[in-house]
Amino acid sequence: MANRQQAKQQHRPGNRWALQEAKANLSALVRHTAEGPQRITVRGKDTAVVISASDFERMLGEPTGRAIVEAFARCPHDFEIERASAPASPREIDL
């Protein structure tokens, strides 16, 4: 119980954790990712950010290619994309 109170008292405002504090209180840091990204500092400078798994998945986006299509649609330049295909002959199979 004393460790949790001590961790709360040492935790700096703005979701920033000194590296040694983050190492000592990793479970608490991970729990705080539900509130938003948690920054880890080294010598007072932001060095790393820990985010929740759901935020990470959201950042990855859809694996369907929709993001690239939407990016091309927003592009102010005119261009055409040729669809490349390799010629292939059917293979024979034994039935």
C-alpha positions in Angstrom: 0.0 0.0 0.0 2.8 2.4 0.9 4.4 1.8 -2.6 1.3 2.8 -4.4 0.9 6.0 -2.4 4.6 6.7 -2.9 4.2 6.1 -6.7 1.3 8.5 -6.9 3.2 11.1 -5.0 6.3 10.7 -7.2 4.4 10.6 -10.5 4.9 13.9 -12.3 2.0 15.8 -13.8 1.3 15.5 -17.5 1.6 11.7 -17.7 5.4 11.9 -17.6 7.5 9.3 -15.8 11.2 9.4 -15.1 12.8 6.2 -16.5 13.7 4.9 -13.0 10.2 5.7 -11.8 8.7 3.9 -14.8 10.8 0.8 -14.2 9.9 0.7 -10.5 6.2 1.2 -11.2 5.7 -0.6 -14.5 2.3 -2.0 -13.6 1.0 1.4 -12.6 2.4 3.0 -15.8 0.6 0.3 -17.9 -2.7 0.9 -16.1 -2.4 4.7 -16.7 -2.3 4.0 -20.5 -6.1 3.7 -20.3 -6.1 7.4 -19.6 -3.8 8.2 -22.5 -0.2 8.0 -23.7 2.4 7.8 -20.9 5.7 9.6 -21.6 9.0 8.3 -20.2 11.8 10.8 -19.7 15.5 10.5 -19.4 17.3 13.5 -17.9 14.1 15.5 -18.2 13.7 14.9 -22.0 10.9 12.8 -23.5 12.5 9.5 -24.7 9.7 7.0 -25.1 5.9 6.8 -25.1 3.8 3.9 -23.8 0.3 3.5 -25.2 -2.5 1.1 -24.8 -2.9 -1.8 -27.1 -6.2 -0.4 -28.4 -4.5 3.0 -29.2 -1.7 1.0 -31.0 -4.2 -0.9 -33.1 -6.1 2.3 -34.0 -2.8 3.9 -35.1 -1.9 0.9 -37.3 -5.1 1.4 -39.2 -6.9 -1.0 -41.4 -4.8 -3.6 -43.2 -7.0 -3.3 -46.2 -5.2 -0.6 -48.1 -8.0 1.8 -47.7 -5.7 4.4 -46.0 -3.4 4.5 -49.1 -6.4 4.8 -51.5 -7.7 7.7 -49.4 -4.3 9.4 -49.3 -4.1 9.2 -53.1 -7.6 10.6 -53.4 -6.6 13.6 -51.3 -3.4 14.2 -53.3 -3.6 17.5 -55.2 -1.4 16.1 -58.1 -2.7 14.3 -61.1 -1.2 10.9 -61.7 -2.2 7.5 -62.9 -1.3 4.1 -61.5 -0.8 1.2 -63.9 -1.7 -2.1 -62.6 1.1 -4.5 -63.1 0.5 -8.2 -63.6 2.9 -10.9 -64.5 2.0 -13.2 -67.3 1.5 -16.8 -66.1 0.4 -19.9 -67.8 -1.9 -22.4 -66.2 -0.1 -25.3 -64.6 -1.0 -28.9 -65.2 -2.3 -31.0 -62.3 -3.0 -34.7 -62.1 -6.6 -35.6 -61.2 
